[in-house]
Amino acid sequence: MRSRERLADELRAALERPVDRPKEGDLVGGFEVLDVPGHSPGAVAYWRAADRVLLCGDTITNLAGSARRARLMAVPGILDHDTPMNRRSLAKLPDLRPSLVCFGHGPPVTDPGLFTDAVLRLADPSPGG
Protein backbone atom coordinates (compact mmCIF):
# COMPACT_ATOMS: atom_id res chain seq x y z
CA MET A 1 0.00 0.00 0.00
CA ARG A 2 2.85 2.37 0.77
CA SER A 3 4.26 2.03 -2.73
CA ARG A 4 0.92 3.17 -4.20
CA GLU A 5 0.89 6.21 -1.94
CA ARG A 6 4.49 7.03 -2.86
CA LEU A 7 3.71 6.63 -6.55
CA ALA A 8 0.66 8.89 -6.18
CA ASP A 9 2.82 11.51 -4.45
CA GLU A 10 5.45 11.31 -7.21
CA LEU A 11 2.82 11.64 -9.95
CA ARG A 12 1.21 14.58 -8.18
CA ALA A 13 4.59 16.31 -7.92
CA ALA A 14 5.29 15.68 -11.61
CA LEU A 15 1.92 17.14 -12.64
CA GLU A 16 2.56 20.25 -10.58
CA ARG A 17 5.89 20.94 -12.28
CA PRO A 18 5.67 23.61 -15.00
CA VAL A 19 6.57 22.50 -18.51
CA ASP A 20 8.56 24.74 -20.83
CA ARG A 21 7.06 24.86 -24.29
CA PRO A 22 9.28 25.86 -27.19
CA LYS A 23 8.04 28.70 -29.35
CA GLU A 24 8.58 29.53 -33.00
CA GLY A 25 12.18 30.43 -33.67
CA ASP A 26 13.63 28.69 -30.60
CA LEU A 27 16.53 26.31 -31.22
CA VAL A 28 16.26 22.79 -29.83
CA GLY A 29 19.15 20.40 -30.50
CA GLY A 30 20.17 22.35 -33.61
CA PHE A 31 16.61 22.47 -34.98
CA GLU A 32 14.50 25.61 -35.30
CA VAL A 33 11.02 25.32 -33.82
CA LEU A 34 8.09 26.01 -36.19
CA ASP A 35 4.60 26.50 -34.78
CA VAL A 36 2.25 24.25 -36.76
CA PRO A 37 -1.00 24.06 -34.77
CA GLY A 38 -4.08 22.48 -36.22
CA HIS A 39 -3.85 18.75 -35.73
CA SER A 40 -3.33 19.59 -32.07
CA PRO A 41 -3.41 23.04 -30.45
CA GLY A 42 0.29 23.33 -29.55
CA ALA A 43 1.85 21.31 -32.35
CA VAL A 44 5.38 22.16 -33.41
CA ALA A 45 7.70 20.98 -36.16
CA TYR A 46 11.49 21.08 -36.16
CA TRP A 47 13.55 22.41 -39.08
CA ARG A 48 17.32 22.21 -39.54
CA ALA A 49 18.32 24.41 -42.47
CA ALA A 50 21.96 23.23 -42.59
CA ASP A 51 20.98 19.88 -44.09
CA ARG A 52 17.30 20.67 -44.84
CA VAL A 53 15.79 18.15 -42.42
CA LEU A 54 12.17 18.61 -41.33
CA LEU A 55 10.53 16.74 -38.47
CA CYS A 56 6.90 17.62 -39.11
CA GLY A 57 5.05 15.48 -36.59
CA ASP A 58 1.38 14.99 -37.47
CA THR A 59 0.93 18.12 -39.59
CA ILE A 60 1.04 15.80 -42.61
CA THR A 61 1.44 12.04 -42.74
CA ASN A 62 2.84 9.47 -45.16
CA LEU A 63 0.45 6.56 -45.56
CA ALA A 64 2.81 4.65 -47.84
CA GLY A 65 4.00 1.28 -46.65
CA SER A 66 7.63 1.87 -47.59
CA ALA A 67 10.18 4.65 -47.92
CA ARG A 68 10.39 4.04 -51.68
CA ARG A 69 6.89 5.34 -52.26
CA ALA A 70 4.99 8.23 -50.74
CA ARG A 71 1.32 8.81 -50.11
CA LEU A 72 1.25 12.14 -48.34
CA MET A 73 -2.01 13.18 -46.77
CA ALA A 74 -3.28 15.64 -44.23
CA VAL A 75 -4.68 14.01 -41.14
CA PRO A 76 -8.44 13.45 -41.66
CA GLY A 77 -10.45 16.40 -40.37
CA ILE A 78 -12.23 14.31 -37.78
CA LEU A 79 -8.84 13.77 -36.11
CA ASP A 80 -7.83 17.45 -36.24
CA HIS A 81 -8.34 19.97 -33.51
CA ASP A 82 -8.76 22.71 -36.16
CA THR A 83 -8.53 21.69 -39.84
CA PRO A 84 -8.37 25.23 -41.33
CA MET A 85 -5.55 26.04 -38.89
CA ASN A 86 -3.75 22.86 -39.93
CA ARG A 87 -3.99 23.96 -43.58
CA ARG A 88 -2.48 27.33 -42.64
CA SER A 89 0.31 25.50 -40.83
CA LEU A 90 0.93 23.33 -43.90
CA ALA A 91 1.26 26.49 -45.98
CA LYS A 92 4.43 27.36 -43.99
CA LEU A 93 6.28 24.25 -45.18
CA PRO A 94 6.57 24.19 -49.01
CA ASP A 95 9.26 26.87 -49.28
CA LEU A 96 11.54 24.82 -47.03
CA ARG A 97 12.01 22.16 -49.74
CA PRO A 98 13.39 19.65 -47.21
CA SER A 99 15.77 16.95 -48.38
CA LEU A 100 14.51 14.67 -45.60
CA VAL A 101 11.05 14.79 -44.02
CA CYS A 102 10.16 12.65 -41.03
CA PHE A 103 6.54 12.22 -40.03
CA GLY A 104 4.74 11.20 -36.88
CA HIS A 105 3.26 8.39 -38.98
CA GLY A 106 4.80 6.74 -42.00
CA PRO A 107 8.22 6.40 -43.56
CA PRO A 108 10.40 9.44 -44.32
CA VAL A 109 10.46 11.18 -47.69
CA THR A 110 13.66 12.32 -49.42
CA ASP A 111 12.16 13.94 -52.53
CA PRO A 112 11.84 17.72 -51.99
CA GLY A 113 9.63 18.18 -55.05
CA LEU A 114 7.21 15.44 -54.07
CA PHE A 115 6.87 16.85 -50.56
CA THR A 116 6.44 20.44 -51.77
CA ASP A 117 3.81 19.49 -54.38
CA ALA A 118 1.84 17.45 -51.85
CA VAL A 119 1.91 20.20 -49.22
CA LEU A 120 0.82 22.85 -51.73
CA ARG A 121 -2.10 20.62 -52.76
CA LEU A 122 -3.12 19.85 -49.19
CA ALA A 123 -2.78 23.45 -47.95
CA ASP A 124 -5.15 24.73 -50.66
CA PRO A 125 -8.76 23.79 -49.79
CA SER A 126 -10.14 24.82 -53.20
CA PRO A 127 -11.57 22.01 -55.40
CA GLY A 128 -8.56 22.15 -57.74
CA GLY A 129 -6.06 22.39 -54.84
FENVENGI-V39560 format. One record per residue. RES is the residue in one small letter. SS is DSSP state (H for helix, E for strand, C for the rest). D_FIRST is the distance of its C-alpha to the first C-alpha in Angstrom with 2 decimals. Layout:
BEGIN
res: [RES | RES]
ss: [SS | SS]
d_first: [D_FIRST | D_FIRST]
END
This chain:
BEGIN
res: [m | r | s | r | e | r | l | a | d | e | l | r | a | a | l | e | r | p | v | d | r | p | k | e | g | d | l | v | g | g | f | e | v | l | d | v | p | g | h | s | p | g | a | v | a | y | w | r | a | a | d | r | v | l | l | c | g | d | t | i | t | n | l | a | g | s | a | r | r | a | r | l | m | a | v | p | g | i | l | d | h | d | t | p | m | n | r | r | s | l | a | k | l | p | d | l | r | p | s | l | v | c | f | g | h | g | p | p | v | t | d | p | g | l | f | t | d | a | v | l | r | l | a | d | p | s | p | g | g]
ss: [C | H | H | H | H | H | H | H | H | H | H | H | H | H | H | H | C | C | C | C | C | C | C | C | C | C | E | E | C | C | E | E | E | E | E | C | C | C | C | C | C | C | C | E | E | E | E | E | C | C | C | C | E | E | E | E | E | C | C | C | E | E | C | C | C | C | C | C | C | C | C | E | E | C | C | C | H | H | H | C | C | C | H | H | H | H | H | H | H | H | C | C | C | H | H | H | C | C | C | E | E | E | E | C | C | C | C | C | E | C | C | H | H | H | H | H | H | H | H | H | H | H | H | C | C | C | C | C | C]
d_first: [0.00 | 3.79 | 5.45 | 5.35 | 6.56 | 8.82 | 10.04 | 10.85 | 12.66 | 14.48 | 15.57 | 16.76 | 18.70 | 20.22 | 21.38 | 22.99 | 24.98 | 28.54 | 29.87 | 33.45 | 35.47 | 38.65 | 41.83 | 45.11 | 46.99 | 44.10 | 44.05 | 40.91 | 41.39 | 45.12 | 44.77 | 45.96 | 43.66 | 45.29 | 43.97 | 44.10 | 42.29 | 42.82 | 40.54 | 37.72 | 38.34 | 37.65 | 38.78 | 40.45 | 42.51 | 43.40 | 47.05 | 48.54 | 52.30 | 53.25 | 52.72 | 52.32 | 48.76 | 46.93 | 43.25 | 43.45 | 40.05 | 40.39 | 43.55 | 45.46 | 44.43 | 46.22 | 46.03 | 48.15 | 46.84 | 48.23 | 49.21 | 52.87 | 52.98 | 51.65 | 50.90 | 49.86 | 48.63 | 47.03 | 43.71 | 44.59 | 44.81 | 42.21 | 39.64 | 40.98 | 39.89 | 43.59 | 46.15 | 49.14 | 47.13 | 46.16 | 49.89 | 50.70 | 48.14 | 49.72 | 53.08 | 51.99 | 51.65 | 55.05 | 56.89 | 54.42 | 55.77 | 52.86 | 53.63 | 50.05 | 47.74 | 44.12 | 42.36 | 38.84 | 40.00 | 42.80 | 44.79 | 46.49 | 50.09 | 52.73 | 55.70 | 56.19 | 58.77 | 56.70 | 53.73 | 56.03 | 57.89 | 54.74 | 53.23 | 56.56 | 56.68 | 53.14 | 53.45 | 56.60 | 55.87 | 59.57 | 60.72 | 62.43 | 59.55]
END
